[in-house]
Amino acid sequence: MWLINVETRKLEEFFGIDRIPKYAALSHTWEDGQEVTFQEFRSSPTRGLKRGYRKIDLACRQAAEDRFKYVWVDTCCIDKSSSAELTEAINSMFNWYERSKQCYVYLCDLSITTDKVENIEGCKWFKRAWTLQELISPIEIKFYNRNWDLCFSKSSALTQLSTITDVDARALNHSKPLNTFSVAQKMSWASSREATRIEDIAYCLLGIFNINMPLLYGEEEKAFLRLQEEIIKTCPDPSIFAWKLPSAEVTTDNASDLLHGVLAPSPEYFSECGGMDRLPQQQLPQFSMTNHGIKLRAQFAPIHFSKPRGSAYVLPVCFIGTQLHSIRTRNSGWGYFVRQDPTNLAPTPSKNSSTRHMLEPYLLTQLHTSSGLQSVNDIRSRRPRCLQFDLRRGMRIYRVWPWLQWDEVDNVFFSADVDETGWSALKIVTYPKKGEGNFSQQSLDFLFYAFNWSESPGSKPECMVRKVSGGLADRSLEDMNDRAVTEGWGPYTVYNRLEMAQIPKHSVILGDTVDGSSPLLTFRLDWVQDHHVSACPLWKVTFDLNFGRSD
């Protein structure tokens, strides 16, 4: 680490944290062509001719007055001609400001002496990307105007600084550890900040997220995507997915049908995330970066939406106050989930977790134009083979196999592979309803199997139902279904295993007596065309319940 000796005005290099002396740091905004570089400060006799030298001199004078022997200034204490040193400096900068015993903020565009923070809101220091970490990391900060007159300190103007910058006051005064704030909230602090180079909007956040990564100037927007990927590797906080698509970028009247990758293109997308809190530790999902996308293991909640119709799997990502919020996801095929309706978050019941499903999908981080996935219609156009289910009132799908091919919104199994024959199973819980009376408190639960439903267009699948009551044999069937999905069994193997277990192949099932009558569950298969589900004809399974006298 290079420091300026305030007495000799020469640079001195120190190695090892324990050998670095006490120092003050200068925070400022850069002026193009007028800053003193590392090389100029060391050897140029004309360094004082640049306008940027004045603030260095003023900082040295102030440090000497405050009894510091050294000052750190980013313009001249980093050898930017060395890419290795520049990378080390940017990855260490948050810590260097944090370890300073005093930080001086020089507001070059403030001409008046004021102790009112409201008067400095327009200063560009509060707009720049790099100065965000310089506001947060030092515990002691003094603010000076262009004449180097002291205006106020960080501690004396804490509330006003928090209001101006939208940074939580507890982060400013270090009363709450930075790693306990949600990822989304920390991103929101940078949402209105500006940087000269696109990459710097990501690099300026390295210290705030305690991330180290190489600098690749020229990667442009990819820098922010890479930052998010690095955060995911070390922090299991799903609020990183809680951003919203700005309304200015919505080019359709039906925003709820839009699809997007789960990562945001820039901090601007987190502008509404300032009040988001993390999920409790026990609710944090497991996820990791892979070459397929983000591998996730989490409990998804099925939620009913009135517009568009149907239910969908949502992923809980954060709390806003006491309300749990989730992002809406959509299976684009074989367990590759994308985000649907990125303009909104879905309020989610937080207490009832019994209906949640543990899933292990891949989350696609980006959707390039070449992917052909821009709206839900693009998903439906990729379904040459489908098996849809029409449920009566009182019926609820409890489990599905294989969930990799299941779309919760359209109640459909689908396959993009025309050569695949396909097998599927569902566990459905039904509360029979007699006439116009109330639903029975006793459920009629059943497993439904369909084989070879994607074999060829119009080729009728073989189907069967089995009443289940939660016994050992029923649980064994569900375990077998799980194993079939995990090990990739084909329909022939699953069918044979059912035969080996001597599972009866019923086409109807009779439920227990309810008020003197018994519910009879039947189903029928229809070859239909439904462009809201698929561009191709599909098989539709319709369940029906009728009541007959038990005597």
For each residue, the residues with C-beta under 8 A, 3 or more apart:
1: 13 14 15 20 72 77 92 96
2: 11 12 13 14 38 72 77 78 79
3: 11 12 13 14 20 21 23 70 71 72 77
4: 9 10 11 12 41 56 60 70 71 72 73 76 77
5: 8 9 10 11 12 69 70
6: 9 60 61 63 64 68 69 70 71
7: 64 69
8: 5
9: 4 5 6 60
10: 4 5 42
11: 2 3 4 5 38 41 42 76 77
12: 2 3 4 5 70
13: 1 2 3
14: 1 2 3 19 20 21
15: 1 19
16: 19 20
17: 20 99
18:
19: 14 15 16
20: 1 3 14 16 17 23 99
21: 3 14 69 70
22: 68 69 70 101
23: 3 20 63 68 69 70 71 72 100 101
24: 59 62 63 66 68 70 71 72 100 101 102 103 104
25: 71 72 73 96 97 100 102 103 104 134 138
26: 55 56 59 71 72 73 74 103 104 106
27: 97 103 104 105 106 125 131 134 135 138 141
28: 55 105 106 108 125
29: 108 124 125 128 131
30: 35 52 75
31: 34 35 51 52 108
32:
33:
34: 31 50 51 52
35: 30 31 50 52 75 76
36: 40 41 47 50 52 53 56 75 76
37: 40 41 75 76 80
38: 2 11 41 42 76 77 78 79 80 81
39: 42 43 44 79 81
40: 36 37 43 44 46 47 50 76
41: 4 11 36 37 38 44 47 56 76
42: 10 11 38 39
43: 39 40
44: 39 40 41 47
45:
46: 40 49 50
47: 36 40 41 44 50 53
48: 53 57
49: 46 53
50: 34 35 36 40 46 47 53
51: 31 34 54
52: 30 31 34 35 36 55 56 75
53: 36 47 48 49 50 56 57
54: 51 57 58
55: 26 28 52 58 59 106 108
56: 4 26 36 41 52 53 59 60 71 73 75 76
57: 48 53 54 60 61
58: 54 55 61 62 106 144 148
59: 24 26 55 56 62 63 71 73 104 106
60: 4 6 9 56 57 63 64 71
61: 6 57 58 64 65
62: 24 58 59 65 66 104 144 148
63: 6 23 24 59 60 66 68 69 70 71 102 104
64: 6 7 60 61 67 68 69
65: 61 62
66: 24 62 63 102
67: 64
68: 6 22 23 24 63 64 71 101 102
69: 5 6 7 21 22 23 63 64
70: 3 4 5 6 12 21 22 23 24 63
71: 3 4 6 23 24 25 26 56 59 60 63 68
72: 1 2 3 4 23 24 25 26 77 96 100
73: 4 25 26 56 59 76 77
74: 26 77 78 89 93
75: 30 35 36 37 52 56 78
76: 4 11 35 36 37 38 40 41 56 73
77: 1 2 3 4 11 38 72 73 74
78: 2 38 74 75 85 86 89
79: 2 38 39 82 85 86
80: 37 38 85 86
81: 38 39
82: 79 85 86
83: 86 87 215
84: 87 88
85: 78 79 80 82 88 89
86: 78 79 80 82 83 89 90 215
87: 83 84 90 91 214 215
88: 84 85 91 92
89: 74 78 85 86 92 93 96
90: 86 87 93 203 206 215
91: 87 88 206 207 212 213
92: 1 88 89 95 96
93: 74 89 90 96 97 133 206 207
94: 97 98 133 137 206 207 208
95: 92 98 99 137 207
96: 1 25 72 89 92 93 99 100
97: 25 27 93 94 100 103 133 134 137 138
98: 94 95 137 138 139 207
99: 17 20 95 96
100: 23 24 25 72 96 97 103 138
101: 22 23 24 68 140
102: 24 25 63 66 68 138 140 141 142
103: 24 25 26 27 97 100 134 138 140 141 142
104: 24 25 26 27 59 62 63 141 142 144
105: 27 28 125 131 134 141 142 143 144
106: 26 27 28 55 58 59 144 146 148
107: 110 120 123 125 143 144 145 146 151
108: 28 29 31 55 146
109: 122 123 124 146
110: 107 114 119 120 123 145 146 151
111: 145 146 147
112: 119 145
113: 145 147 149 151
114: 110 119 120 145 151 152
115: 151 152 156 157
116: 119
117: 120 121 152 157 160 161 164
118: 121 160 164
119: 110 112 114 116
120: 107 110 114 117 123 126 143 151 164
121: 117 118 126 164
122: 109
123: 107 109 110 120 126 127
124: 29 109 127 128
125: 27 28 29 105 107 128 131
126: 120 121 123 131 164 165
127: 123 124 192 193 194
128: 29 124 125 131 132 193 194 195
129: 132 190 193 194 195 200 201 204
130: 133 134 195 200 204
131: 27 29 105 125 126 128 134 135
132: 128 129 135 136 165 167 189 190 193 204 205 208
133: 93 94 97 130 136 137 204 205 207 208
134: 25 27 97 103 105 130 131 137 138
135: 27 131 132 141 154 161 165 167 172
136: 132 133 167 171 172 178 189 208
137: 94 95 97 98 133 134 207
138: 25 27 97 98 100 102 103 134 141 154
139: 98 154 173 174
140: 101 102 103 153 154 155
141: 27 102 103 104 105 135 138 153 154
142: 102 103 104 105 150 152 153 154
143: 105 107 120 150 151 152 153 154 157
144: 58 62 104 105 106 107 148 149 150 151
145: 107 110 111 112 113 114 148 149 151
146: 106 107 108 109 110 111
147: 111 113
148: 58 62 106 144 145
149: 113 144 145
150: 142 143 144
151: 107 110 113 114 115 120 143 144 145
152: 114 115 117 142 143 156 157
153: 140 141 142 143 156 157
154: 135 138 139 140 141 142 143 157 158 161 172 173
155: 140 158 173
156: 115 152 153
157: 115 117 143 152 153 154 160 161
158: 154 155 161 162 169 172 173
159: 162 163 169
160: 117 118 157 163 164
161: 117 135 154 157 158 164 165 167 169 172
162: 158 159 165 166 167 168 169 172
163: 159 160 166
164: 117 118 120 121 126 160 161
165: 126 132 135 161 162 189
166: 162 163 188 189 192 274
167: 132 135 136 161 162 171 172 189
168: 162 171 172 176 181 185 274
169: 158 159 161 162 172 173 175
170: 173 174 175 176
171: 136 167 168 174 176 178 181 189
172: 135 136 154 158 161 162 167 168 169
173: 139 154 155 158 169 170
174: 139 170 171
175: 169 170
176: 168 170 171 180 181
177: 180
178: 136 171 181 186 208 210
179: 210 235
180: 176 177 278
181: 168 171 176 178 185 186 278
182: 185 186 237 239 242 273 276 277 278 318
183: 186 187 209 231 235 237 239 240 278
184: 187 188 239 240 242 243 270 273 276 317 318
185: 168 181 182 188 189 239 273 274 275 276 277
186: 178 181 182 183 189 190 205 208 209
187: 183 184 190 191 205 240 243 264 267 270 273
188: 166 184 185 191 267 270 271 272 273 274 276
189: 132 136 165 166 167 171 185 186 193 208 274
190: 129 132 186 187 193 201 204 205 208 267 270
191: 187 188 267 268 269 270 271 273
192: 127 166 268 271
193: 127 128 129 132 189 190 201 204 267
194: 127 128 129
195: 128 129 130 198 199 200 201 204
196: 200
197: 200 217
198: 195 201 220 221 223
199: 195 202 203 215 216 217 218 219 220 223
200: 129 130 195 196 197 203 204
201: 129 190 193 195 198 204 205 223 224 266 267
202: 199 205 206 223 224 226 227
203: 90 199 200 206 215 223 227
204: 129 130 132 133 190 193 195 200 201
205: 132 133 186 187 190 201 202 208 209 211 227 267
206: 90 91 93 94 202 203 209 211 212 213 227
207: 91 93 94 95 98 133 137 210
208: 94 132 133 136 178 186 189 190 205
209: 183 186 205 206 227 230 231 235
210: 178 179 207 234
211: 205 206 227 230 231 234
212: 91 206
213: 91 206 226 227 230
214: 87
215: 83 86 87 90 199 203
216: 199 219 222 223 226
217: 197 199
218: 199
219: 199 216 222 223 226
220: 198 199 223
221: 198 224 225 265 266
222: 216 219 225 226
223: 198 199 201 202 203 216 219 220 226 227
224: 201 202 221 227 228 264 265 266 267
225: 221 222 228 229 263 265 365 366
226: 202 213 216 219 222 223 229 230
227: 202 203 205 206 209 211 213 223 224 230 231
228: 224 225 231 232 240 263 264 365
229: 225 226 232 233 263 289 365
230: 209 211 213 226 227 233 234
231: 183 209 211 227 228 234 235 240
232: 228 229 235 240 287 288 289 294
233: 229 230 288 289
234: 210 211 230 231
235: 179 183 209 231 232 240
236: 284 285 286 287
237: 182 183 240 278 279 284
238: 241 242 279 284 285 287 298 315 316 317 318
239: 182 183 184 185 242 273 276 278 279 317 318
240: 183 184 187 228 231 232 235 237 263
241: 238 262 263 315 317 327 339 363
242: 182 184 238 239 270 273 276 317 318 325 327 345
243: 184 187 264 269 270 273 342
244: 269 271 272 342 343 344 345
245: 249 250 255 258 260 269 342 343
246: 249 250 268 269 271
247: 250 343
248:
249: 245 246
250: 245 246 247 255 258 343
251:
252: 255 257 258 375
253:
254: 257 258 375
255: 245 250 252 258 341 343 344
256: 305 307 308 340 341 343 344
257: 252 254 308 340 341 375 376 377
258: 245 250 252 254 255 340 341 342 343 374 375
259: 330 332 338 339 340 367 373 374 375 376 378 379
260: 245 338 339 342 367
261: 338 339 364 365 366 367
262: 241 294 327 337 338 339 363 364 365
263: 225 228 229 240 241 365 366
264: 187 224 228 243 267 269 270
265: 221 224 225 269
266: 201 221 224 269
267: 187 188 190 191 193 201 205 224 264 270
268: 191 192 246 271
269: 191 243 244 245 246 264 265 266
270: 184 187 188 190 191 242 243 264 267 273
271: 188 191 192 244 246 268
272: 188 244
273: 182 184 185 187 188 191 239 242 243 270 276 318
274: 166 168 185 188 189
275: 185 320 321
276: 182 184 185 188 239 242 273 318 319 320 325
277: 182 185 318 319 320
278: 180 181 182 183 237 239 284 318 319
279: 237 238 239 283 284 316 317 318 319
280: 283 284
281: 284
282:
283: 279 280 316
284: 236 237 238 278 279 280 281
285: 236 238 296 297 298 299 315
286: 236 296 297 298
287: 232 236 238 294 295 296 297 298 363
288: 232 233 294 295
289: 229 232 233 294 295
290: 293 294 295 362
291:
292: 295 336 362
293: 290 336 362 363 364 365
294: 232 262 287 288 289 290 362 363 365
295: 287 288 289 290 292 360 362
296: 285 286 287 315 337 359 360 361 362 363
297: 285 286 287 358 359 360
298: 238 285 286 287 315 316 358 359
299: 285 316 353 356 357 358 359
300: 313 314 315 329 356 357 358 359
301: 313 314 316 326 348 349 353 355 356
302: 311 312 313 314 355 356 357 408
303: 311 312 314 326 346 348
304: 310 311
305: 256 308 309 310 311 312 328 346
306: 309
307: 256
308: 256 257 305 376 409
309: 305 306
310: 304 305 408 409 410 411
311: 302 303 304 305 408 409
312: 302 303 305 328 329 330 340 408 409
313: 300 301 302 328 329 331 337 357 359 408
314: 300 301 302 303 326 327 328 329 346 348
315: 238 241 285 296 298 300 326 327 329
316: 238 279 283 298 299 301 324 325 326 348 350
317: 184 238 239 241 242 279 325 326 327 345
318: 182 184 238 239 242 273 276 277 278 279 324 325 345
319: 276 277 278 279 322 323 324 325 350
320: 275 276 277 323 325
321: 275
322: 319
323: 319 320 347 350
324: 316 318 319 347 348 349 350
325: 242 276 316 317 318 319 320 345 346 347 348
326: 301 303 314 315 316 317 345 346 348
327: 241 242 262 314 315 317 339 342 345 346
328: 305 312 313 314 339 340 341 344 346
329: 300 312 313 314 315 337 338 339 340 361 363
330: 259 312 337 338 339 340 376 379 407 409
331: 313 335 336 337 361 404 405 406 407 408
332: 259 336 337 338 364 373 379 382
333: 336 379 382 405 414 416
334: 404 405 416
335: 331 359 360 361 362 403 404
336: 292 293 331 332 333 361 362 364
337: 262 296 313 329 330 331 332 361 362 363 364
338: 259 260 261 262 329 330 332 363 364 367 373
339: 241 259 260 261 262 327 328 329 330 342
340: 256 257 258 259 312 328 329 330 376
341: 255 256 257 258 328 344
342: 243 244 245 258 260 327 339
343: 244 245 247 250 255 256 258
344: 244 255 256 328 341
345: 242 244 317 318 325 326 327
346: 303 305 314 325 326 327 328
347: 323 324 325
348: 301 303 314 316 324 325 326
349: 301 324 352
350: 316 319 323 324
351:
352: 349 355
353: 299 301 356
354:
355: 301 302 352
356: 299 300 301 302 353
357: 299 300 302 313 399 403
358: 297 298 299 300
359: 296 297 298 299 300 313 335 403
360: 295 296 297 335
361: 296 329 331 335 336 337 404
362: 290 292 293 294 295 296 335 336 337
363: 241 262 287 293 294 296 329 337 338
364: 261 262 293 332 336 337 338 367
365: 225 228 229 261 262 263 293 294
366: 225 261 263
367: 259 260 261 338 364 371 373 374
368: 371
369: 374
370:
371: 367 368
372: 378 382
373: 259 332 338 367 378 379
374: 258 259 367 369 378
375: 252 254 257 258 259 378
376: 257 259 308 330 340 379 380 409
377: 257 380 381
378: 259 372 373 374 375 381 382
379: 259 330 332 333 373 376 382 383 407
380: 376 377 383 410 531 532 533 534 535
381: 377 378 535
382: 332 333 372 378 379 416
383: 379 380 386 412 414 415 416 533 534 535 536 538
384: 415 416 418 534 535 536
385: 414 415 417 418 420 422 453 454 536 538
386: 383 412 413 414 415 454 533 534 536 538 539
387: 412 413 414 422 424 450 453 454 461 538 539 540 541
388: 410 411 412 530 533 538 539 540 541
389: 397 411 412 426 540 541 543
390: 411 540 541 542 543
391: 395 396 397 411 428 543
392: 395 430 543 544 545
393: 433
394: 430 431 432 433 439 545
395: 391 392 428 429 430 543
396: 391 428 429 430
397: 389 391 400 411 426 427 428
398: 426 427 428 429 445
399: 357 426 427 478 481
400: 397 403 406 413 424 425 426 427
401: 424 425 426 481 482 484 485
402: 405 406 424 484 485
403: 335 357 359 400 406 485
404: 331 334 335 361 485
405: 331 333 334 402 413 414 415 422 424
406: 331 400 402 403 412 413 424
407: 330 331 379 410 411 412 413 414
408: 302 310 311 312 313 331 411
409: 308 310 311 312 330 376
410: 310 380 388 407 532 533
411: 310 388 389 390 391 397 407 408
412: 383 386 387 388 389 406 407 533 534 538
413: 386 387 400 405 406 407 422 424 450 453
414: 333 383 385 386 387 405 407 534
415: 383 384 385 386 405 418 420 422 454
416: 333 334 382 383 384
417: 385 420 454
418: 384 385 415 454
419:
420: 385 415 417 454
421: 451 452 454 455 490 491
422: 385 387 405 413 415 450 451 452 453 454 455 461 491
423: 449 450 451 452 453 484 489 490 491 494 495
424: 387 400 401 402 405 406 413 449 450 453
425: 400 401 447 448 449 450 481
426: 389 397 398 399 400 401 447 448
427: 397 398 399 400 445 446 447 468 478
428: 391 395 396 397 398 445 446 447 448 543
429: 395 396 398 443 444 445
430: 392 394 395 396 443 444 445 446 511 519 521 545
431: 394 439 440 441 442 443 444
432: 394 439 440 442 444 511 514 519 545 547
433: 393 394 437 438 439 440 545
434: 437 440 514 515 517 519 547
435:
436:
437: 433 434 515
438: 433
439: 394 431 432 433
440: 431 432 433 434 443 514 515
441: 431
442: 431 432 512 514
443: 429 430 431 440
444: 429 430 431 432 467 509 511 512 519 521 545
445: 398 427 428 429 430 467 468 469 470
446: 427 428 430 465 466 467 468 509 521
447: 425 426 427 428 465 466 468 474 477 478
448: 425 426 428 463 464 465 523 541
449: 423 424 425 463 464 465 466 494 498
450: 387 413 422 423 424 425 453 461 462 463 541
451: 421 422 423 461 462 463 491 494 495
452: 421 422 423 455 459 461 462 491
453: 385 387 413 422 423 424 450 461 539
454: 385 386 387 415 417 418 420 421 422
455: 421 422 452 459 461
456: 459
457: 536 537
458: 527 537
459: 452 455 456
460: 525 527 539
461: 387 422 450 451 452 453 455 525 539
462: 450 451 452 495
463: 448 449 450 451 507 523 525 541
464: 448 449 505 506 507
465: 446 447 448 449 506 507 508 509 521 523
466: 446 447 449 477 503 504 506 509
467: 444 445 446 506 509 510 511
468: 427 445 446 447 471 474 477
469: 445 474
470: 445 474 475
471: 468 474 475
472: 475 476
473: 476 477 501
474: 447 468 469 470 471 477 478
475: 470 471 472 478 479
476: 472 473 479 480 501
477: 447 466 468 473 474 480 481 501 503
478: 399 427 447 474 475 481 482
479: 475 476 482 483
480: 476 477 483 484 494 497 501
481: 399 401 425 477 478 484 485 494
482: 401 478 479 485 486
483: 479 480 486 487 489
484: 401 402 423 480 481 487 488 489 493 494 497
485: 401 402 403 404 481 482 488 489
486: 482 483
487: 483 484
488: 484 485
489: 423 483 484 485 493 494 497
490: 421 423 493 494
491: 421 422 423 451 452 494 495
492: 495 496
493: 484 489 490 496 497
494: 423 449 451 480 481 484 489 490 491 497 498
495: 423 451 462 491 492 498 499
496: 492 493 499 500
497: 480 484 489 493 494 500 501
498: 449 494 495 501 503 505
499: 495 496 502 503
500: 496 497
501: 473 476 477 480 497 498
502: 499
503: 466 477 498 499
504: 466
505: 464 498
506: 464 465 466 467 509
507: 463 464 465 522 523
508: 465 520 521 522
509: 444 446 465 466 467 506 520 521
510: 467 518 519 520 521
511: 430 432 444 467 514 518 519 520 521
512: 442 444 518
513: 516 517 518 550
514: 432 434 440 442 511 517 518 519 547
515: 434 437 440
516: 513 549 550 551
517: 434 513 514 547 548 549 550
518: 510 511 512 513 514 547 548 549 550
519: 430 432 434 444 510 511 514 545 546 547
520: 508 509 510 511 545 546 547 548
521: 430 444 446 465 508 509 510 511 543 544 545
522: 507 508 543 544 546
523: 448 463 465 507 541 542 543 544
524: 541 542 544
525: 460 461 463 539 540 541
526: 539 540 542
527: 458 460 537 538 539 540
528: 537 538 539 540
529: 537 538
530: 388 533 534 538 540
531: 380 534 535
532: 380 410
533: 380 383 386 388 410 412 530 538
534: 380 383 384 386 412 414 530 531 537 538
535: 380 381 383 384 531
536: 383 384 385 386 457
537: 457 458 527 528 529 534
538: 383 385 386 387 388 412 527 528 529 530 533 534
539: 386 387 388 453 460 461 525 526 527 528
540: 387 388 389 390 525 526 527 528 530
541: 387 388 389 390 448 450 463 523 524 525
542: 390 523 524 526
543: 389 390 391 392 395 428 521 522 523
544: 392 521 522 523 524
545: 392 394 430 432 433 444 519 520 521
546: 519 520 522
547: 432 434 514 517 518 519 520
548: 517 518 520
549: 516 517 518
550: 513 516 517 518
551: 516
